[in-house]
Each structure stands twice: as C-alpha cells, then as structure tokens.
Amino acid sequence: MPEPALSAFLSGRLDTPRAFYAASKAGNMGEMTGNAAGGFMNITFLLNGETVELCEVDPTRSLLSWLREERGLTGTKEGCNEGDCGACSVLVSNGEGVAAQNACLLLLGQLDGRAITTVEGLSGPKGVLHPVQQALVDHHGSQCGFCTPGIAVTLAGAHLQGATDFDTRLAGNLCRCTGYAPIVRAAQSAAEMAVPEWFAPQKRPQGDGAQPTSVDALANEIMRRPHATLIAGNTDVGLWLNKDLRKLSDVIFLGDVADLKRHVVDAEGIHIGAGVSIEALRELLDAHHPHFAAMLARFASAQIRAAATIGGNIANASPIGDTPPALIALDARLYLRRGEARRVVALEDFFIAYGRQDRQAGEFIEGLTIPRQEDNLRVYKNSKRFDQDISAVLGAFNIAIKDGIVQSARIAFGGMAATPKRARAVEAALLGQPWSRQSIATAQGVFERDFTPIDDLRASAAYRLDVARAMLERAWLEDQGVSTNVREVAP
C-alpha cells in the first residue's frame, strides 16, 4: 500500500502538490519509536544551564509548582495561574528557537529535552546582571516588584531575538502599579546592548525519548489508548488542571512530533500541520492573508501564542475560538486520522453542536489545508480589551467583487452560536448584488435568520447582533478605502 500523502507532506517528503489531497487514503503505519505510556515519567531537561533528571514524576504537575516547591526558585511568581498575568514567565528552548512561556501552563511532561531559563538564570558569572535587568534598575522599571521577574524574562527573550515590538511582547505581562512607560524605556535602552556571551538558553539536552516523535507513532499510540488526553501547548487543558482541579491519569504529549509542526505552501494550498503554533501560523499567514495574521496578533499573548497550536484551537471546538471562523471563510479542509485510516472534512462540517465534533474515539487532527486563493479576507475581533482577551464576537468575511458585483461570499462568525458558524442567509443576500451600502443594509437585515446568540458575561445577544452587522459594514467601508482602525482617534 502506498505511503499516505499527508504523512509524506508532514515528514517533508511530499513530491507533488496534488498528492496532499490523497491524504484520506489509508497507508502504512510507522513503528512506535517511543513509549508515551500514561502514569509517571522520566524526564531530562536543562534548568538555567544545569541538567535535571527526574525519575518517575507526575507528568501533569506544573513547572511553576515544581520550581517553587522543589527547587526553591521563587522568583517565578504565581499570579493568576491561568496564563494571563505573565508573572510566571520563563524562557523555553525546544531546539527550534527560544520563547517566553507561562510556567503555570507548562507541565513537567512537556519539558523532556527542553531548556528552561528562569529569572534566576538571567544573570551571568559573579552575579553580573543581564542588560535587561540592569536597564530595569536604571530606569526604575521594577514597580512593586511582583510582576518584574516575569517582565524581565519576557524582555530578555525579546532581547535575544533582537525584537523591539515591546508593546506586543509585554501584552502578556500585566502590571498595575504605575504604568509601562519606565518598563518600555528600559527595554529600549537594553536593545542597544549586545546579548551577553554567557547567555545561551537555546542549548538543550537529549530527552528521555518517551514521547511519540512521528505522526505514525502517534497514531499507533492513540489507537492503543483512544481515551488518553492529547496535550500540545496545554494552554487549554492547563485550565482543567489549575482551575477545575481535574486529575488526568492518561496523557500523550505531542511536543516531540516534529511531523505535526511542518507547513508547506504550494500552488494548491497552504498545508499546515496540527502542531504548528499560533505564532508560527501568524508569521506564515502574513504573506498570504495579512488581515488574518493581524488578528492573530491579538490571540491571547506572546507567551500563549508560542505554546498554543492550531490543532488545539480547532479540536477544543470552542464557539469563541479565534481561528475557526477565518478558516471556515477560507474554505479550509481538515485532515483526520484514526490508526491507518484518514479522511478529509470541510472544517465547517467538523463542528456539529456545542461540545460535539465529527471525530471518533482514537481519531485526531493531523493537519489542514487552506486552498490558494486571491486574498479577499477581512477578520475582525470584538472583545472588552484589545490585547489578551476572549472574543465576544469574531467575524470573518471572504467576499469577492468583480465589476462592482458580489461574485462569491463566505462569511463566518464565532460567538454567535453554539459552534463557529457560517452566515448563509447573509451570504445569499449579498450574492449577485451590487457591492453598495444599500446591499449591505439589506444583508444586515437578515442576520437573525442565521443567528440567535445568547446573553452572557461577555455580551448580550442584542449587542452581538449589532456588532456582527457593524463588522459587515466595516468590511465594506475598508474596501472603499475608508480607514477603520479602532486604535486611531479621529476628530
């Protein structure tokens, strides 16, 4: 039986673009290369340059808890314990780069073969301060001090990468003392200084090899344990553990499955493995669908985007997930695998009802494809805060215009129904009509045919309908060349 095309794509062996679309055919199974068994695990990682070997530890224990209680590294603070405040930020190297992440959402089972740097690891020999630390002192950026360690770690990661988008980097580090001005001044000052020779958090050890390392091995393991919880970035499951206090007896970690982190762009589509991080997805889409990429800059925080995966954001089937509406508007296809069997489903058909998806026990998301197309996509996120907030409504509009007439329209929303959902009545009202304010007004009048949103803490049903209508008008105004930047103040 021929090798499955999707597996060939994910492993970098895809020879022809069209082969990707044969992924629903069954194929060969690779042999299991590691043992991702549930229960206790052996884990090896670097902590501030020192090799740590843990034997028979609970893989679902948080790094934050372990650092503070077992190592006495209390510089990593416990604030919200859900990835919002950034007080527990640490630097993580997985061999592909270094990024700040939240220790409260990092599990010990995710650390195998990684390198972790805490705030205690920023300084050099004989206590020489990192440039970021020194700049925070010089510019009085410490505030009350509780949030400062996480801020220092985040800025040290940005300094290492040569990044100067400090507002974006700091969106995941909350400080409510006196404001960010001295912190940003410190970051700007440190940016002029070289990275110290002794600061090398990108080095990492050889892991224990207990996790699946290929998509075939993962499929095999899931068939053995179809009810195990799959953990990639842990930005969602982490809340089950920290807030709901659930116990997970059987987990499979996906962080070592390199196949799932691949992406390829060819003449037929943008092919994305399920393990691609939201940050990597943002960078990828910037050249193809920049409006989508710009929205992803508002997806949680830099720490969360570095960990969260596109597969996870789809698989949790949240009605307010940020990526599904845009992907549905782009007619994305989802690739599902169960053992040797593969199938392809339209993403819009994957969501059946609240908490229900078209996915069998033992079946997992292997990847997705966005068909290559002219970029007509507009994506708008409505939330109470601009940065790091959950959507009340998210609208995606993929509308093609020719000679002033609407030729096609795919419109999808999150936050308007129990699942991410297309606005088919609105689409029908626009199709074949002049692209005009009158057509927009007519289409705005049929939103109730598509949606009956609910009242909740984020928004009322009436507000959601008003926002959805306004988003359609905003898409039209932008197409007319009108600036609709909500961060600009006009007279």
TANORJO-V943634 format. One record per helix or strand. SS is the DSSP state (alpha for helix, beta for strand). FROM is the first residue (numbers start at 1). TO is the last residue. If there is no record, write none. Layout:
ss: (SS:SS)
from: (FROM:FROM)
to: (TO:TO)
//
This chain:
ss: (alpha:alpha:beta:beta:beta:alpha:beta:beta:beta:alpha:beta:alpha:alpha:alpha:alpha:alpha:alpha:alpha:beta:alpha:beta:alpha:beta:beta:beta:alpha:alpha:alpha:beta:alpha:alpha:beta:beta:alpha:beta:beta:beta:beta:beta:beta:beta:alpha:beta:alpha:alpha:alpha)
from: (5:17:40:50:62:63:89:98:107:108:115:119:125:131:148:166:181:215:229:237:251:258:263:269:277:278:290:302:309:310:322:333:341:347:351:356:364:377:393:405:421:424:434:437:447:461)
to: (10:22:47:58:62:70:93:102:107:110:117:121:127:138:161:172:190:224:231:242:253:261:265:273:277:285:296:307:309:315:329:338:346:350:353:357:371:382:402:414:422:430:434:444:450:479)
//
